[in-house]
Amino acid sequence: MEIIVYSSKSCGHCSNQKDFLNKNGIAFEERDVNNNEQYFKEFKALGGVGVPLTLLKESGETKAVISGFDKQKLSEILIPQ
């Protein structure tokens, strides 16, 4: 699964989410919406109003878009039980 986290450097919730993903060995791509206009456009097209915004894709198809740091939802989707 491809995981893209739209974030900003000054966002505390973004840092918490990235720490959570790293601690659970979950690889992700970080896209800073403040430093890249294309990433900001992608973020807005996904309905983003605040960061973090997490895009989960499988075989190029969007499976989920998670707004904010939703530890429970991320765990349900990404951590095998």
N, C-alpha and C positions, 0 to 999 in steps of 0.2 A: 504494500500500500504506500502511496506517495502522500506525505504530510507536509503541508506548507503553512507556516505560521506568519501571518502578517502582523507586524509589531512595530514598536518604536523603542529607541534606547532608553527613554525616560519613563517608561511604563512599568510600574511595579508588578502589576498582574501578568504582564508579558514575561518578566523575569521569573516569577513563580511558575508559570506554565512551562517555560523552557527548562527550568530546574527539574520539574516533575517529569518531563519527557526524558531528559538526560538520565535521571536516577533510575528510570524504568527501562533504560536501554533502547529507547524509541528514537530512531533516526528521523530527522525533519530538516526541511529547508526553511531558513528564516528570511523574510523579505521585509526590510525596513521601509515603511510607507512614507517616512519623513525625508529620506535621502534618495529616493528613486521615483520619478514621476510615473513610470510604467507600472511599478508595484502599487502606487497609490490609485491609479486608474483601475487596476485589477480588483483591488480592495473595494472600491466604490461600486464596481460592477457586480460584486458579490453581495451588495447590500450593506457593506461595512459602514458603521457609524462610530465604532470604538474598537480599540485593540485590546487584547489580541483577537484576531479572527483566524480560525483554523479551517483550512480546506483539506478534506480527505478525498483522495482520488484513487481509483483502482482501474487499471487498464485504460487510463485516459478519461475515465468517466467519473464525474463528481458523485461521491457517495454521501457526503455530509459537509455542512458548513456550520461550525460551532462559533457562536459569538461569545466573547468573554472567556475567562478561565473557568471552565466547567469541568472540574476534576472528576466528578462522578460520570459524566457522559464520556469523557476521554477514556476513563478506566473501562467502562462497559464496552467501548468499541475497540480499544487498542490493546488491552491487557487480557490475555487468555485466562479463563477461569478454570 
